[in-house]
Amino acid sequence: MTRIAILISGFGSNLEAILNAIEEGKLPGVEAALVVSNRREAYGIQRAVKHGVPVVYFPLAPYTKAGRSRREYDADLAAIIRALDVTWIVQAGWMHVFSSAFLDHFPSRVVNLHPALPGTFPGTHGIERAYEAYQKGEIEHTGVIVHLVPDEGVDVGPVVVQEVVEIHPEDSLDDLKTRIHAVEHRLFVQALYELLCKPGLG
Ligand code: GRF
């Protein structure tokens, strides 16, 4: 089995899509070993519990308060995950940029979801910023990517899969969010299939 850790900070709808796909046999050979949340109130924690997946709540704040560095946080989290024989890291709405102190433990094996096309709207509120850019006539469409995380760059790295998402003139922001999330849930599972389940890979 390929054991993955899924990292979340919030609602966890992409986590849910991945756990459902595993349970439905759509990601053969993949096992969700662990969910990590850096936010206590993340609704995704409840989703993980419902699916019977162990959860680790691992916030940065105690490190900061103790004068310890982000690199120490990253190294400690990597050690926790490695102890569980996890080989792939899946960032599903994970709001923390890892340093090499984490990434070096999982070279080319950290995958991230970004609700925009390559090189566009990195960081938070990517959907809102795309919506505003469309209203100003700066873009005609947006998209979703799943990419590998090679370094500390935000929402950049080798693209595994990408898909254009249309924006229509009559769209509300909520309409666009709904359309993007539907694509995310499908595309993330597709990306994990391509990375982890295709013969000869993973
Ligand atoms: C997604 O839109 C993802 O692209 C972004 O954060 C959101 C997470 O949603 N990075 P959820 O927690 O999976 O529902």
Residues whose N, C-alpha, C, O or C-beta is under 5 A from the ligand:
A	BS01	GRF	G10 F11 G12 S13 N14 L15 A92 G93 L113 H114 P115
